[in-house]
Amino acid sequence: MALLVVVLGAMFGAAAHFGGASDRPPPAAPHQSAPDARVPSAVPSLPDGTTDVALQEGLARIASTPRYEAKSTTPRITGAATEQADLYSNEFVRRLLSRDYTKVTRDSHLAWVQAESAATTEPLVIGLVPKSARDRFAVWSVTDATAGPAPVPSQTEWTQLASRHTVDVAEVERVQQPTVWTNAVASGRITDPGVTAREVSAMVTRTSAAGTQRFSVAVSLNLEGPPVRTAFGVVGVITFTSIPVGPS
């Protein structure tokens, strides 16, 4: 997910990790404000040390991400949850991270992400990604594991989890709009009236043949919705952090 920091580093400035240390602050506890990220510049910026080669390689990975056209066994988000950004973020993250690996295939799960995806024209969010690859940005954002495991594990890991009869259940604890985003909107830096951002804190309980383990998870994501679209959809997962907190 390293390129998310390249494409969106000016907005959130954090990398993604799973099950270990992170240079991002730990997830905020319920009812505790999270630290502000860097205020975004007028155009997407690159983190210090980012090379053009690394950028082009990352963009190539987005372009090579397949489209998942098959119908998913996971139902689409509908109703009131599609009309409010907080409710949509809550439901999207809950479904994204809740998985019975023995009953749902990885392709089916990614087909659901594809079905929930939405496009934005906002330069601060998607400006470095070619238009021809933007329809796969959401799927890429949950699968790219360049800088560490992604929100959706690889096919190899998915198969291993299924062999251990693994089930993940996510419970969302908090949804908030990042202060850095509200500041950007207030200062006129966001030009797409339908795009917004949310940070979601959740607890994931994993049960398997080996026992039970819990993970404290933080997810930040961009959405696109009214007035540009009639319903919210996900543009992409920006950062993902999951830290083991012991057995439940």
Secondary structure, DSSP 8 states (H G I E B T S, - for coil): -HHHHHHHTTTT----EESS--SS-----TT----------SS----TT--HHHHHHHHHHHHH-----S--SS----GGGGTSHHHHHHHHHHHHH-EETTTS-HHHHHHHHHHHB-----HHHHTTS-GGGGGGHHHHHHH--TTS--SS--HHHHHHHHHTT-EEEEEEEEEE--HHHHHHHHTT----TTEEEEEEEEEEEEEETTEEEEEEEEEEEEEE-TTTSSS-EEEEEEEEEEEEEE--
